[in-house]
Amino acid sequence: MSEACQLMLDEKTFELRIYSGTDRIWTTDHCAAWVPAKTTTLQPEQAHEWSMTWPGLRSDGDCSLTDTPLRAGTYVATALFQQADPVQLVMRLR
């Protein structure tokens, strides 16, 4: 039988980034406060769900966002968690 483990989620273990092609639109790397930091204990095979919201704007560092609206097109969100495979979601803005 496996033992419980600690899931530690913070800016050091997780990044969410959004690109359009090679253009980086937004990333939690620009602001640690955008990552919902938490620690929880998980039992073997137990899932843990949580969510975050992308404000739909471009980030430009120092926890700031631009006022320029995004254009219609394809955007790819990639969730990167330490020691896990990346997860991607493709979004199309019209």
Order of alpha helices (4+ residues) and beta strands (2+ residues): beta-beta-beta-beta-beta-beta
